[in-house]
Amino acid sequence: MPDKTKIIFIGDISGVLGRKGVKEIIPKWKKKYSPDIFVGNIENLAHNKGVTPKTIAEVSEAGIEIFTGGNHIWKKYDITTLAKESDYKIACAINDYRTPQKYRYQKVDINGTPLIVINLAGRTFINYEDEPLANPFLEIDKMLEELPKDANIIVDLHAEATSDKRAMGFYLDGRVSAIFGTHTHVPTADAQILPKGTGYITDVGMTGAHDSVLGIKKEIIIEKFLTDKKIVHDLPRTGQIEINALLLEIDNKTHKTTHIELLREIIN
């Protein structure tokens, strides 16, 4: 059995340019980093809100094996229906009561060592489709009691507030292999291994239009700030793509992170 599991997690894949970026970068990163698995956040997959069978098939065929969700995951196509119709490995927020049992977490075997992927939702400064959320700290406690102790466990905390993410990082330090933030679309410069061995970063960032405001056409967002009017989000369909991802190496005996690195590339 290999000593380590190497994971690349691709941050918030946003719209057509995000999907294009995934298809272009995965072959390159397979050669450069030789990861055991690609994981990706897909709550913005279908034109920035939700998923569709077509868009998830597109990134699945590109090489992403496990997917995580967020506050927009329900927008385009009912997730409960998708769970019944397909076998995609999606981890939706365990503290969202709507999450299907099938999507509470995902588990795969990598060279004899289980890898478990969990999704959590933060509750501060975030609109989670006006649905009540359970306390993520208490829900992850319950979840960890259910899971095997001999697994590598990674957690995607989809949250707005940096305090939510930082607090959860320390709360789970030594109890999971890695925890990383998504949702704000801007990568942070604090990739680190916490004192008890858990890999951590406040936000991985997004994969989508580089010449944009968080993946949205910049003119639309500037107009919103100038006028305070309601806007309809629209995404660029051409132009440069920024790809933000996290490279993790986890020791298969201790289940602690031994290497963590933010990957960032701009492609045409």
C-alpha positions as CSV (number, residue, x, y, z in Angstrom):
1,M,0.0,0.0,0.0
2,P,1.4,3.4,-0.9
3,D,2.5,5.7,2.0
4,K,0.5,8.7,0.8
5,T,-2.7,9.7,-1.0
6,K,-2.4,12.7,-3.4
7,I,-5.5,14.8,-4.0
8,I,-6.2,17.8,-6.2
9,F,-9.3,19.7,-5.2
10,I,-10.5,22.2,-7.8
11,G,-12.3,25.3,-6.4
12,D,-15.8,26.5,-7.3
13,I,-16.1,25.6,-11.0
14,S,-18.1,28.4,-12.5
15,G,-20.0,28.2,-15.8
16,V,-18.8,27.4,-19.3
17,L,-15.3,28.8,-18.8
18,G,-14.9,26.9,-15.6
19,R,-15.8,23.7,-17.3
20,K,-13.5,24.5,-20.1
21,G,-10.7,25.2,-17.7
22,V,-11.2,21.8,-16.0
23,K,-11.0,20.0,-19.3
24,E,-7.8,21.7,-20.2
25,I,-6.0,21.6,-16.9
26,I,-6.6,18.0,-15.8
27,P,-4.5,16.3,-18.5
28,K,-1.7,18.8,-17.7
29,W,-1.8,18.3,-13.9
30,K,-2.1,14.5,-14.3
31,K,1.4,14.6,-15.9
32,K,2.8,17.2,-13.6
33,Y,1.5,16.1,-10.2
34,S,0.3,12.5,-10.7
35,P,-2.6,12.8,-8.2
36,D,-4.6,9.8,-7.1
37,I,-7.9,11.6,-7.5
38,F,-9.5,14.9,-8.6
39,V,-12.3,16.4,-6.5
40,G,-14.2,19.6,-7.4
41,N,-16.8,22.0,-6.1
42,I,-19.7,22.2,-8.5
43,E,-22.3,24.5,-6.9
44,N,-21.7,27.1,-9.7
45,L,-21.3,24.6,-12.5
46,A,-24.3,25.4,-14.7
47,H,-23.9,29.1,-15.5
48,N,-23.0,30.0,-12.0
49,K,-25.9,28.4,-10.1
50,G,-26.5,24.7,-9.6
51,V,-25.8,21.7,-11.8
52,T,-27.5,19.9,-14.7
53,P,-27.1,16.4,-15.9
54,K,-25.2,17.7,-19.0
55,T,-22.8,19.9,-17.1
56,I,-21.9,17.3,-14.4
57,A,-21.4,14.7,-17.1
58,E,-19.0,17.2,-18.8
59,V,-16.7,17.5,-15.8
60,S,-17.0,13.9,-14.8
61,E,-15.8,12.8,-18.2
62,A,-12.9,15.3,-17.8
63,G,-11.7,13.3,-14.8
64,I,-13.3,14.7,-11.6
65,E,-14.4,11.7,-9.5
66,I,-16.0,13.3,-6.5
67,F,-18.0,16.5,-6.3
68,T,-18.9,18.9,-3.4
69,G,-21.9,21.3,-3.2
70,G,-22.9,24.7,-1.7
71,N,-25.7,27.1,-1.4
72,H,-26.6,27.2,-5.1
73,I,-26.4,23.4,-5.7
74,W,-30.2,23.2,-5.8
75,K,-30.9,26.0,-8.3
76,K,-31.0,24.4,-11.8
77,Y,-31.9,20.7,-11.3
78,D,-33.4,19.0,-8.2
79,I,-30.6,17.2,-6.4
80,T,-32.9,14.6,-5.0
81,T,-33.9,13.7,-8.6
82,L,-30.3,13.7,-9.7
83,A,-29.5,11.2,-6.8
84,K,-32.2,8.9,-8.1
85,E,-31.3,9.2,-11.7
86,S,-27.5,8.9,-11.6
87,D,-24.5,7.5,-9.7
88,Y,-22.3,10.6,-9.4
89,K,-20.5,10.9,-6.2
90,I,-21.7,14.2,-4.8
91,A,-21.2,15.4,-1.2
92,C,-23.8,18.0,-0.2
93,A,-23.9,19.9,3.1
94,I,-24.6,17.5,5.9
95,N,-26.2,20.4,7.9
96,D,-28.8,21.1,5.2
97,Y,-31.9,19.0,5.9
98,R,-32.7,18.7,2.1
99,T,-29.5,16.7,1.4
100,P,-30.4,13.2,0.2
101,Q,-29.0,10.3,2.2
102,K,-27.0,9.3,-0.8
103,Y,-25.1,12.6,-0.8
104,R,-24.3,12.9,2.9
105,Y,-20.7,12.1,2.2
106,Q,-18.7,10.2,-0.4
107,K,-16.2,7.4,0.1
108,V,-13.8,5.8,-2.3
109,D,-10.9,3.4,-1.9
110,I,-7.5,4.6,-3.1
111,N,-4.9,1.9,-3.2
112,G,-6.3,0.3,-0.1
113,T,-6.9,3.4,2.0
114,P,-10.5,4.9,2.2
115,L,-10.9,8.5,1.3
116,I,-14.0,10.2,2.7
117,V,-15.3,13.6,1.3
118,I,-17.6,15.8,3.4
119,N,-19.4,19.1,2.6
120,L,-20.5,21.6,5.3
121,A,-22.3,24.9,5.0
122,G,-21.5,28.0,7.0
123,R,-24.3,30.1,8.5
124,T,-22.8,33.6,8.8
125,F,-23.5,36.3,6.1
126,I,-24.7,33.7,3.6
127,N,-28.0,33.1,1.9
128,Y,-28.6,29.4,1.8
129,E,-31.7,29.7,-0.3
130,D,-33.6,30.9,2.8
131,E,-33.5,27.4,4.2
132,P,-32.6,26.8,7.9
133,L,-29.3,25.1,8.5
134,A,-28.3,23.0,11.4
135,N,-25.2,23.9,13.3
136,P,-22.2,22.7,11.2
137,F,-20.0,22.2,14.3
138,L,-22.5,19.8,15.9
139,E,-23.3,18.0,12.7
140,I,-19.7,17.3,11.9
141,D,-19.3,15.9,15.4
142,K,-22.1,13.4,14.7
143,M,-20.8,12.5,11.3
144,L,-17.3,11.8,12.6
145,E,-18.7,9.3,15.1
146,E,-20.2,7.3,12.2
147,L,-17.1,7.2,10.1
148,P,-14.2,4.6,10.1
149,K,-11.1,5.7,12.0
150,D,-8.7,4.3,9.3
151,A,-9.8,6.7,6.6
152,N,-8.4,9.9,5.1
153,I,-11.2,12.5,5.6
154,I,-11.3,15.9,3.8
155,V,-14.0,18.6,4.4
156,D,-15.2,21.3,2.1
157,L,-16.6,24.1,4.2
158,H,-18.8,26.3,1.9
159,A,-19.0,29.5,3.9
160,E,-18.9,33.3,3.5
161,A,-17.2,34.3,6.8
162,T,-13.5,33.8,7.3
163,S,-14.2,33.4,11.0
164,D,-16.5,30.4,10.3
165,K,-13.7,28.7,8.3
166,R,-10.9,29.5,10.6
167,A,-12.8,28.4,13.7
168,M,-13.8,25.1,12.0
169,G,-10.2,24.5,11.0
170,F,-9.0,24.6,14.6
171,Y,-12.1,22.7,15.8
172,L,-11.3,19.8,13.5
173,D,-7.5,20.0,13.7
174,G,-6.3,16.4,14.3
175,R,-9.8,15.0,13.7
176,V,-9.8,15.2,9.9
177,S,-7.0,15.1,7.3
178,A,-7.8,18.4,5.7
179,I,-10.4,21.2,5.7
180,F,-10.6,23.9,3.1
181,G,-13.0,26.7,2.4
182,T,-15.0,27.5,-0.7
183,H,-17.7,30.0,-1.8
184,T,-16.0,33.4,-1.8
185,H,-14.2,32.7,-5.1
186,V,-11.0,34.5,-4.1
187,P,-8.0,32.3,-3.1
188,T,-6.4,33.1,0.2
189,A,-2.7,33.0,1.0
190,D,-2.9,30.9,4.2
191,A,-2.4,27.3,3.0
192,Q,-0.9,25.5,6.1
193,I,-0.8,22.5,8.2
194,L,-2.4,23.2,11.6
195,P,-0.7,22.1,14.8
196,K,-2.3,18.7,15.1
197,G,-1.7,17.8,11.4
198,T,-4.8,18.9,9.6
199,G,-4.3,20.7,6.2
200,Y,-6.1,24.0,6.0
201,I,-6.8,27.0,3.7
202,T,-9.5,29.6,4.2
203,D,-10.6,29.6,0.5
204,V,-9.4,27.7,-2.5
205,G,-10.8,30.2,-4.9
206,M,-12.7,29.6,-8.1
207,T,-12.2,28.2,-11.6
208,G,-13.8,30.4,-14.2
209,A,-13.6,33.7,-16.0
210,H,-10.4,35.6,-15.0
211,D,-11.6,39.0,-16.3
212,S,-14.6,39.1,-14.1
213,V,-15.9,39.9,-10.6
214,L,-16.1,36.5,-8.9
215,G,-16.9,34.8,-12.2
216,I,-19.6,37.3,-13.2
217,K,-19.3,39.9,-16.0
218,K,-17.6,42.8,-14.3
219,E,-19.8,45.4,-15.9
220,I,-22.9,43.9,-14.3
221,I,-21.4,44.0,-10.8
222,I,-20.0,47.5,-11.2
223,E,-23.5,48.6,-12.3
224,K,-25.0,47.1,-9.2
225,F,-22.6,49.0,-6.9
226,L,-23.4,52.2,-8.8
227,T,-27.1,52.0,-8.9
228,D,-28.1,49.5,-6.1
229,K,-30.5,47.9,-8.6
230,K,-31.2,44.2,-8.7
231,I,-29.2,42.4,-11.3
232,V,-29.2,39.2,-13.3
233,H,-25.9,37.4,-13.1
234,D,-24.3,36.7,-16.5
235,L,-21.0,35.0,-17.0
236,P,-18.3,35.6,-19.7
237,R,-18.2,32.9,-22.3
238,T,-14.8,33.8,-23.8
239,G,-11.5,35.0,-22.5
240,Q,-8.9,34.0,-20.0
241,I,-9.6,31.4,-17.4
242,E,-8.3,31.3,-13.9
243,I,-7.9,27.9,-12.2
244,N,-7.5,27.7,-8.5
245,A,-7.0,24.3,-6.8
246,L,-5.5,22.7,-3.7
247,L,-2.9,20.0,-3.8
248,L,-2.9,17.7,-0.8
249,E,-0.7,14.9,0.2
250,I,-2.0,12.8,3.1
251,D,-0.1,10.1,5.1
252,N,-2.1,6.9,4.9
253,K,-1.0,5.7,8.3
254,T,-1.5,8.8,10.4
255,H,-4.1,10.3,8.1
256,K,-2.5,13.7,8.6
257,T,-1.6,16.2,5.8
258,T,2.1,16.2,4.9
259,H,2.0,18.7,2.1
260,I,-0.5,21.4,1.1
261,E,-0.2,23.8,-1.8
262,L,-2.4,26.3,-3.6
263,L,-2.3,25.7,-7.4
264,R,-3.2,28.7,-9.5
265,E,-2.9,29.0,-13.3
266,I,-4.3,31.5,-15.8
267,I,-4.9,30.0,-19.3
268,N,-6.1,31.5,-22.5
